[in-house]
């Protein structure tokens, strides 16, 4: 993402389209018929996948916010002030920023920090410095996302299991949490097709239950609705500015997961996501938060157990079961999101090649990344054992989320100005205000560094180091290959001197399109033969989610039986070289896989006398390169028709 290639063909002018959308009314359900049925299916699915994370925030968000503003036994003004901050955070950050604005910044229908960065990067008229800042923002945002991906399952499941506190089963909280989480990760390789059908209905029941319990509590203390007035939030800042500022670090818990509604836009579409938020999720959350506030207002001693304060005694264990199911769904959604963004990062060259398994024949979006699954499982278990309670984890939660929020606002502002054609007179006040809110949340969370905020920063720093080392190392690696390679034109001039041409087709994968692959040179050196037809195949990934079929492949005849083949994929697609070559017939190239041999170079990296990256980063890059998935498996080459030729490369 730091060095994506600008592509004007893949960046259509969206200015008129988006400008019209500014005045777009609240989403309405479409007309009856087939489209209506599909709309409701997508809306129900979005409830389970998109809003699972933010939907489980009532388990701990109001509790932490009220305790932050008023202590263990908060007074009425602390309760009203905290609740007012929660209400306006949901309105400003989620409803206005994400649902109304950010979701418009779609990269050919796809969202997320990487897709947004790619969209912003190809905006016209950007300086080199701005493009570098966009690329760096993408890497930092991705690194922070991994921190969030480890913390969310831990705090969600742990907070649900803590419903056993105060019962004879309290000692089982930690073992039960670990059992649920480990089981969840162990079942990832089987896919979520079956259980995924339950996501929407279970979360729908969850939100309906939240709304019902909250409404019953509100009816007992309707005065709590006065907290809608922003006066109470403003008064809290005016009377106790430091307390209010510190409390923002807890208030931000109500918006954790808002990035998911943008990242999952490509799976469900804008309208179902908006409709689900405005008519299901937001009402359910607000009713429950105000219901919890009403219960704490009646008895301030309940602040430490605010969520279960609105649950009748007879419904305690059923609610514990429902909340556990909801947090498992929320965790699964985050885990799937980490898989998805890892695949994007691999395709865009931010991470080494990894095995990506498709767990559903019908849904290409359902994937499983074994290596990442192992890292996540180990990280989540260690986090639970280290913090041991959701209250302790709340101190660590927030920095990663707010960091991504700041980056998203920055990137969206560039898109609004350069692609939506919004003037700076509009962009600066709108995104400046939203950015100020994000920075306040982020700054407040920085105060929690010592208490646990160091953890997501540490995770993000490790991921950033790996990605930046891989990016810079890969660039130096390819440059070294280019310097030591033979230009294609010069090679073709000497091709007639080859002693023997054998029947069949040879495909050589080329890291660069302007030089001869080392595997070809080594084959000539040792075997002294060339096939009758030689394909030099270069696979590149565009900064768009998908590439149109008519732009997928480009074939150029080089003469003397040589062909240059450029294959393009989007970062949401899985490269499959054999299948793409079979589609090359309309371009004048008929490939029979039964008579085709694929040659790939197996490179052994050795440190140069003066390493390009320095000694320790060169060592790290070499470790990353050696752990990368083989090109044969990554590009789905037929196992029985692959020849690997080894060589040494010094970097």
C-alpha positions in Angstrom: 0.0 0.0 0.0 3.0 2.3 0.5 3.8 2.1 -3.2 0.6 1.2 -5.1 0.6 2.1 -8.8 -1.8 4.9 -9.7 -4.3 3.6 -12.2 -6.5 6.2 -13.8 -8.6 3.5 -15.6 -9.7 2.0 -12.4 -10.6 5.3 -10.7 -13.8 6.5 -12.2 -15.1 10.0 -11.4 -17.5 9.5 -8.5 -18.0 13.2 -7.8 -21.5 13.6 -9.2 -22.7 10.3 -7.9 -21.6 11.1 -4.3 -22.6 14.7 -4.3 -26.1 13.7 -5.1 -26.0 11.2 -2.3 -25.3 13.9 0.3 -29.0 14.8 0.4 -30.0 11.1 0.3 -32.9 10.4 2.8 -32.9 7.7 5.4 -32.9 4.3 3.8 -36.3 2.8 3.1 -37.1 -0.8 2.5 -37.4 -1.6 -1.2 -40.6 -2.6 -2.9 -42.1 -6.0 -2.5 -40.8 -8.8 -4.6 -37.6 -10.8 -5.1 -35.4 -7.7 -4.3 -37.4 -7.1 -1.1 -36.7 -10.7 0.1 -33.0 -10.4 -0.7 -32.8 -7.1 1.0 -34.2 -8.5 4.3 -31.9 -11.5 4.0 -28.9 -9.2 3.7 -30.2 -7.0 6.5 -30.5 -9.9 8.8 -27.1 -11.2 7.9 -25.6 -7.8 8.5 -27.0 -7.8 12.0 -25.0 -10.9 12.8 -21.8 -10.1 11.1 -21.5 -6.3 11.0 -23.0 -5.4 14.3 -22.0 -8.3 16.5 -19.0 -6.4 18.0 -20.7 -3.1 18.7 -23.8 -5.0 19.8 -22.1 -6.6 22.7 -20.7 -3.3 24.0 -23.6 -2.9 26.5 -22.0 -5.7 28.5 -19.3 -3.3 29.8 -19.5 0.2 28.1 -22.0 1.9 30.4 -20.5 0.3 33.5 -17.0 1.6 32.7 -18.2 5.0 31.7 -20.3 5.6 34.8 -17.5 4.3 37.1 -15.1 6.7 35.3 -17.3 9.7 35.8 -18.7 9.0 39.3 -16.6 6.3 41.0 -18.0 3.1 42.6 -21.2 4.9 43.8 -21.9 7.6 41.2 -24.2 10.5 41.8 -27.1 11.5 39.5 -25.1 14.1 37.5 -22.3 11.6 36.9 -24.8 9.2 35.5 -26.6 11.8 33.3 -23.2 13.1 32.1 -21.8 9.7 31.2 -25.1 8.6 29.5 -25.2 11.9 27.5 -21.6 11.3 26.3 -22.6 7.7 25.3 -25.7 8.9 23.4 -23.9 11.6 21.4 -20.9 9.4 20.7 -23.2 6.9 19.0 -24.9 9.7 17.0 -21.8 11.6 15.9 -19.3 8.8 15.5 -21.4 6.0 14.2 -24.5 7.5 12.7 -23.1 10.7 11.2 -19.5 9.7 10.5 -19.7 6.1 9.4 -23.3 5.5 8.4 -23.8 8.8 6.6 -20.3 9.7 5.4 -17.6 7.1 5.5 -19.7 4.4 3.9 -20.0 6.5 0.8 -16.2 6.1 0.2 -16.5 2.7 -1.5 -13.6 1.3 -3.6 -15.8 -0.3 -6.3 -18.2 -1.5 -3.6 -15.6 -2.5 -1.0 -14.6 -0.8 2.2 -12.1 -1.0 5.0 -8.9 0.8 5.8 -6.9 -0.8 3.0 -9.6 -0.4 0.4 -10.0 3.3 1.5 -6.3 3.9 1.4 -6.1 2.4 -2.1 -9.0 4.7 -3.2 -7.4 7.8 -1.7 -4.0 7.0 -3.1 -5.2 7.1 -6.7 -6.9 10.4 -6.2 -5.8 12.9 -8.9 -3.4 15.8 -8.1 -1.8 14.4 -4.9 1.8 15.3 -4.0 4.3 12.6 -3.4 4.4 13.5 0.3 0.6 13.0 0.6 0.8 9.6 -1.2 3.5 8.5 1.1 1.4 9.6 4.1 -1.5 7.6 2.7 0.6 4.5 2.3 2.0 4.8 5.8 -1.5 5.4 7.2 -2.7 2.1 5.6 0.1 0.1 7.2 -0.4 1.7 10.6 -4.2 1.2 10.3 -3.7 -2.5 9.4 -1.3 -3.0 12.3 -3.8 -1.4 14.8 -6.6 -3.6 13.4 -4.6 -6.7 14.4 -4.4 -5.4 18.0 -8.2 -4.9 17.9 -8.6 -8.4 16.5 -6.9 -9.9 19.6 -8.6 -7.8 22.2 -12.2 -8.0 21.0 -12.8 -11.8 21.4 -11.0 -11.6 24.8 -13.1 -8.8 26.3 -16.4 -9.9 24.7 -16.4 -13.5 25.9 -14.9 -12.6 29.2 -17.5 -10.0 29.9 -20.3 -12.4 29.1 -18.8 -15.2 31.3 -18.6 -12.7 34.2 -22.4 -13.0 34.5 -21.4 -15.9 36.8 -19.9 -13.4 39.2 -21.9 -13.4 42.5 -23.1 -17.0 41.9 -21.6 -20.3 43.2 -20.1 -20.7 39.7 -17.9 -17.6 39.9 -14.6 -19.6 39.9 -15.5 -21.0 36.5 -15.4 -17.6 34.8 -11.8 -17.8 33.6 -11.8 -21.5 32.6 -15.1 -21.1 30.8 -13.8 -18.1 28.9 -10.7 -20.0 27.8 -12.7 -23.1 26.8 -15.0 -21.0 24.6 -12.3 -19.1 22.9 -10.0 -22.1 22.3 -12.9 -24.1 20.9 -13.9 -21.2 18.6 -10.4 -21.1 17.1 -10.2 -24.9 16.8 -13.3 -24.9 14.7 -12.2 -22.2 12.3 -10.9 -24.6 9.7 -14.4 -26.1 9.3 -15.9 -22.8 8.2 -18.9 -20.9 9.4 -21.4 -21.8 6.7 -23.6 -23.8 9.1 -23.3 -21.7 12.2 -23.3 -18.5 10.1 -27.0 -19.1 9.4 -27.7 -18.6 13.1 -25.8 -15.3 13.3 -28.5 -13.0 12.1 -31.4 -14.6 14.0 -29.5 -14.9 17.3 -28.3 -11.3 17.1 -31.8 -10.1 16.2 -33.1 -11.8 19.4 -30.2 -10.2 21.2 -31.1 -6.7 20.2 -34.8 -7.3 20.8 -33.9 -8.5 24.3 -31.7 -5.5 24.9 -34.4 -3.1 23.8 -37.1 -4.9 25.9 -35.1 -5.0 29.1 -34.0 -1.4 28.6 -37.6 -0.1 27.9 -39.0 -1.8 31.1 -36.3 -0.1 33.2 -36.8 3.3 31.5 -40.6 3.1 32.3 -39.7 2.8 36.0 -37.4 6.0 35.8 -38.4 8.0 32.7 -36.4 11.0 34.0 -33.3 9.3 32.6 -34.3 10.3 29.1 -33.3 13.8 30.0 -29.7 12.6 29.3 -30.4 13.0 25.6 -29.9 16.7 26.2 -26.2 17.5 25.3 -26.3 20.0 28.2 -25.3 17.2 30.6 -22.3 16.2 28.6 -21.2 19.8 28.3 -21.8 20.5 32.0 -19.7 17.5 32.9 -16.8 19.0 30.8 -17.4 22.4 32.3 -17.6 21.4 35.9 -15.0 18.6 35.9 -13.0 18.8 32.6 -10.3 16.4 33.6 -12.7 13.7 34.8 -14.8 14.1 31.6 -11.7 13.9 29.4 -10.5 10.7 31.2 -14.0 9.2 31.0 -13.8 9.5 27.2 -11.4 6.5 27.3 -14.3 4.5 28.6 -17.1 6.1 26.6 -15.3 5.1 23.4 -16.2 1.5 24.3 -19.7 2.2 22.9 -18.4 2.7 19.3 -15.9 -0.2 19.2 -16.8 -2.2 16.2 -18.0 0.7 14.1 -15.2 0.1 11.6 -16.8 -3.2 10.8 -19.9 -1.6 9.2 -17.6 0.0 6.7 -15.2 -2.9 6.2 -18.0 -5.4 5.5 -19.8 -3.1 3.1 -18.8 -5.2 0.1 -20.5 -8.3 1.6 -23.9 -6.8 2.3 -24.1 -3.4 0.5 -24.8 0.1 1.9 -28.5 0.0 2.2 -28.8 -3.2 4.4 -26.1 -1.9 6.7 -27.7 1.5 7.1 -31.1 0.0 7.5 -30.0 -2.4 10.1 -28.3 0.3 12.1 -31.0 2.9 12.0 -34.0 0.6 12.6 -32.6 -2.2 14.7 -29.2 -1.7 16.2 -29.3 1.9 17.3 -32.7 1.7 18.9 -31.8 -1.5 20.7 -28.5 -0.1 22.0 -30.0 3.3 23.1 -32.9 1.6 25.0 -30.6 -0.7 26.8 -28.0 2.0 27.7 -30.7 4.3 29.0 -32.3 1.3 30.8 -29.0 0.6 32.5 -28.7 4.2 33.4 -32.1 4.2 34.9 -31.3 1.2 37.0 -28.1 2.7 38.3 -29.9 6.0 39.0 -32.4 4.1 41.2 -29.5 2.2 43.0 -26.0 3.7 42.4 -24.5 0.6 44.0 -25.4 -1.4 40.9 -22.9 0.6 38.8 -20.4 -2.2 38.9 -22.9 -4.7 37.4 -24.9 -2.3 35.2 -25.7 -4.8 32.4 -27.4 -7.4 34.6 -29.1 -4.6 36.7 -31.9 -4.6 34.2 -32.2 -8.4 34.0 -34.9 -10.0 36.2 -33.5 -12.5 38.7 -35.3 -15.4 37.0 -33.8 -14.5 33.6 -30.2 -14.2 34.8 -28.9 -17.5 33.5 -30.9 -17.4 30.2 -29.5 -14.0 29.6 -26.0 -15.3 30.4 -26.5 -18.0 27.8 -27.7 -15.4 25.2 -24.9 -13.0 25.9 -22.4 -15.8 25.6 -23.8 -16.7 22.2 -23.8 -13.0 21.1 -20.1 -12.6 22.1 -19.1 -15.7 20.3 -20.8 -14.3 17.2 -19.0 -11.0 17.7 -15.7 -12.7 18.1 -16.3 -14.8 15.0 -17.1 -11.7 13.0 -13.8 -10.0 14.1 -11.8 -13.2 13.4 -13.2 -13.4 9.9 -12.4 -9.8 9.4 -8.8 -10.4 10.4 -8.6 -13.3 7.8 -10.1 -11.0 5.2 -7.8 -8.1 5.7 -4.8 -10.5 5.9 -5.6 -11.8 2.5 -5.8 -8.2 1.2 -2.4 -7.4 2.8 -0.8 -10.5 1.3 -2.2 -9.6 -2.2 -1.0 -6.0 -1.9 2.5 -7.1 -0.9 2.3 -5.9 2.8 2.8 -9.4 4.2 4.5 -12.6 3.0 2.4 -15.2 1.0 0.3 -17.3 3.3 -2.0 -20.3 2.9 -5.6 -19.2 2.4 -8.3 -21.9 2.5 -11.8 -21.4 1.2 -14.2 -23.0 3.6 -17.3 -22.6 1.5 -17.9 -23.5 -2.2 -20.8 -21.0 -2.4 -19.4 -18.0 -0.5 -15.8 -17.0 -1.7 -15.7 -14.6 1.3 -15.5 -17.4 3.8 -11.8 -18.1 4.2 -9.5 -19.5 6.8 -5.8 -18.5 7.3 -4.1 -21.2 9.4 -1.1 -19.2 10.4 -3.1 -16.1 11.5 -5.5 -18.4 13.3 -2.7 -19.8 15.4 -1.3 -16.3 16.2 -4.7 -15.0 17.2 -5.5 -18.0 19.4 -2.2 -17.8 21.3 -2.5 -14.0 21.6 -6.1 -14.1 22.9 -5.4 -16.8 25.4 -2.4 -14.9 26.8 -4.4 -11.7 27.0 -7.2 -13.4 29.0 -4.6 -15.0 31.4 -2.8 -11.6 31.8 -5.8 -9.4 32.4 -8.2 -11.9 33.9 -11.3 -9.6 33.9 -13.2 -7.4 31.5 -12.7 -4.4 33.7 -8.9 -4.8 33.4 -9.2 -5.4 29.7 -11.3 -2.2 29.2 -8.1 -0.3 30.1 -6.3 -1.9 27.2 -9.3 -1.6 24.8 -9.7 1.6 22.8 -6.3 2.8 21.6 -6.3 0.5 18.5 -10.0 1.4 17.7 -9.5 5.1 18.0 -6.3 5.0 16.1 -8.0 3.4 13.1 -10.8 6.0 13.5 -8.3 8.8 13.1 -6.8 7.2 10.0 -10.2 6.6 8.4 -11.2 10.2 8.9 -7.9 11.4 7.3 -8.3 9.2 4.3 -12.0 9.9 3.8 -11.2 13.6 3.8 -8.8 13.2 0.9 -11.4 11.2 -1.0 -14.1 13.8 -0.3 -11.9 16.6 -1.6 -10.3 14.9 -4.6 -12.9 12.4 -5.8 -16.3 13.7 -4.5 -15.2 17.2 -5.5 -16.1 18.7 -2.2 -14.5 22.1 -1.7 -12.1 22.7 1.2 -14.7 25.0 2.7 -16.8 21.9 3.4 -14.1 19.3 3.9 -12.2 21.2 6.5 -15.1 21.9 8.9 -16.9 18.6 8.5 -13.9 16.2 8.7 -12.0 18.6 10.9 -14.8 18.3 13.5 -15.0 14.6 13.1 -11.2 14.3 13.3 -11.2 16.4 16.5 -13.7 14.0 18.1 -11.5 11.1 17.1 -8.4 12.7 18.5 -10.1 13.5 21.8 -11.0 9.8 22.1 -7.5 8.7 21.1 -5.8 11.2 23.5 -7.9 10.0 26.3 -7.1 6.4 25.7 -3.3 7.3 25.7 -3.8 8.0 29.4 -4.4 4.2 29.8 -1.0 3.2 28.5 0.3 2.1 31.9 -2.9 0.3 32.9 -3.0 -1.8 29.7 -3.0 0.5 26.7 0.5 -0.6 26.0 -0.7 -4.0 24.8 -2.5 -2.9 21.5 0.4 -0.5 20.9 2.9 -3.4 21.3 0.9 -5.7 19.0 0.6 -2.9 16.4 4.3 -2.1 16.7 5.3 -5.7 16.1 2.9 -6.0 13.1 4.1 -2.7 11.7 7.7 -3.8 12.0 7.0 -7.0 10.1 5.0 -5.3 7.4 7.5 -2.5 6.9 10.5 -4.9 6.9 8.7 -7.1 4.3 7.8 -4.1 2.1 11.2 -2.5 2.1 13.0 -5.9 1.9 10.9 -7.1 -0.9 11.6 -3.9 -2.9 15.4 -4.3 -2.3 15.1 -8.0 -3.2 13.4 -7.3 -6.5 15.9 -4.5 -7.3 18.7 -6.9 -6.7 17.1 -9.4 -9.1 16.7 -6.8 -11.7 20.3 -5.7 -11.5 21.4 -9.3 -11.9 18.9 -10.3 -14.6 19.2 -10.2 -18.3 16.8 -7.8 -20.2 14.3 -9.6 -22.3 15.2 -7.9 -25.5 18.9 -8.9 -25.2 17.9 -12.4 -24.3 15.7 -12.8 -27.4 18.6 -11.6 -29.6 20.6 -14.6 -28.4 17.7 -17.1 -28.4 18.7 -18.5 -31.9 21.9 -19.8 -30.4 20.0 -22.2 -28.2 20.9 -25.7 -29.4 17.6 -27.6 -28.9 13.9 -26.7 -28.8 11.6 -29.5 -27.3 7.9 -30.0 -27.7 5.4 -28.5 -25.3 4.8 -25.2 -23.4 6.9 -23.9 -20.6 5.6 -21.3 -18.2 8.1 -19.3 -16.2 6.8 -17.1 -13.4 8.5 -13.7 -13.5 8.9 -11.4 -10.5 9.4 -8.5 -12.9 7.9 -8.0 -16.3 11.0 -6.4 -17.8 13.7 -9.0 -17.2 14.2 -12.8 -17.8 13.3 -15.0 -14.9 16.3 -16.6 -13.2 14.5 -20.0 -13.5 14.7 -19.7 -17.3 18.4 -18.9 -17.3 19.2 -21.8 -14.9 17.1 -24.2 -17.1 19.1 -23.1 -20.1 22.4 -23.3 -18.3 21.9 -26.8 -16.9 19.5 -28.5 -19.4 20.5 -26.6 -22.5 17.0 -26.8 -24.0 14.0 -24.5 -24.5 10.4 -25.5 -25.1 8.8 -24.7 -28.5 6.6 -22.2 -26.7 7.7 -20.2 -23.7 5.4 -18.0 -21.6 6.9 -15.4 -19.3 4.1 -14.8 -16.8 4.0 -11.8 -14.5 1.2 -11.6 -11.9 0.3 -8.2 -10.5 -2.3 -7.0 -8.0 -4.2 -3.8 -8.7 -5.3 -1.4 -6.0 -8.9 -2.2 -6.8 -10.9 -5.1 -5.2 -11.7 -6.8 -8.5 -10.4 -6.6 -12.1 -12.8 -6.9 -15.0 -12.5 -10.2 -17.0 -11.6 -8.3 -20.2 -8.7 -6.6 -18.3 -7.6 -9.8 -16.5 -4.9 -10.9 -19.0 -2.7 -9.2 -21.5 -0.7 -11.3 -24.0 2.2 -9.9 -26.1 4.0 -11.9 -28.8 7.7 -11.5 -28.5 8.7 -13.7 -31.4 10.7 -16.9 -31.6 8.0 -18.8 -29.6 8.1 -16.4 -26.7 5.1 -14.7 -25.2 4.9 -12.1 -22.4 1.7 -12.7 -20.3 0.6 -10.1 -17.7 -2.1 -11.3 -15.3 -3.9 -8.8 -13.2 -6.0 -9.5 -10.1 -7.8 -7.3 -7.5 -6.8 -7.5 -3.9 -10.1 -9.3 -3.1 -9.4 -12.0 -5.6 -7.4 -15.3 -5.4 -4.7 -15.6 -8.1 -5.1 -18.8 -10.1 -2.5 -18.9 -12.9 -3.6 -22.1 -14.7 -7.2 -21.1 -14.8 -6.4 -17.7 -16.1 -4.1 -19.1 -18.8 -6.9 -21.3 -20.0 -8.9 -18.1 -20.6 -6.1 -16.7 -22.9 -7.5 -18.3 -26.1 -9.3 -15.1 -27.2 -5.9 -13.3 -27.0 -4.3 -15.7 -29.5 -2.8 -18.0 -26.9 -4.2 -21.5 -26.5 -2.7 -23.3 -23.5 -3.1 -27.1 -22.9 -2.3 -27.7 -19.3 -1.6 -31.4 -20.0 1.4 -30.4 -22.1 2.5 -27.5 -20.0 5.4 -27.4 -17.5 5.6 -24.6 -14.9 9.0 -23.5 -13.8 9.6 -21.5 -10.7 12.7 -20.3 -9.0 13.5 -21.4 -5.5 15.6 -18.7 -4.0 17.9 -19.1 -1.0 18.6 -15.7 0.5 22.1 -14.9 1.9 23.2 -11.7 3.5 25.3 -9.5 1.4 28.6 -8.0 2.6 26.7 -4.7 3.1 23.0 -5.7 3.7 20.5 -3.3 2.2 18.4 -3.3 5.4 21.0 -3.5 8.0 22.0 -6.8 9.7 19.0 -7.5 12.0 16.3 -6.3 9.5 17.9 -8.4 6.8 17.8 -11.4 9.1 14.1 -10.7 9.8 13.3 -10.3 6.1 15.1 -13.6 5.3 13.0 -15.4 8.0 9.9 -13.9 6.6 10.8 -14.9 3.0 11.7 -18.4 4.1 8.3 -18.8 5.8 6.3 -17.5 2.8 4.1 -20.0 1.0 5.5 -21.5 -2.1 4.5 -19.8 -5.4 3.4 -23.2 -6.7 0.7 -23.4 -3.9 -0.1 -19.7 -3.8 -0.8 -19.5 -7.6 -2.5 -22.9 -7.6 -0.1 -24.5 -10.0 -0.8 -28.2 -10.8 1.6 -30.2 -8.5 2.6 -32.8 -11.1 3.7 -30.2 -13.6 6.0 -27.9 -11.5 9.7 -27.8 -11.7 11.6 -25.8 -9.1 15.1 -24.5 -9.9 17.2 -23.3 -7.0 19.4 -20.2 -6.9 21.1 -18.0 -4.3 20.3 -14.3 -4.0 22.3 -12.0 -1.7 20.5 -9.0 -0.2 
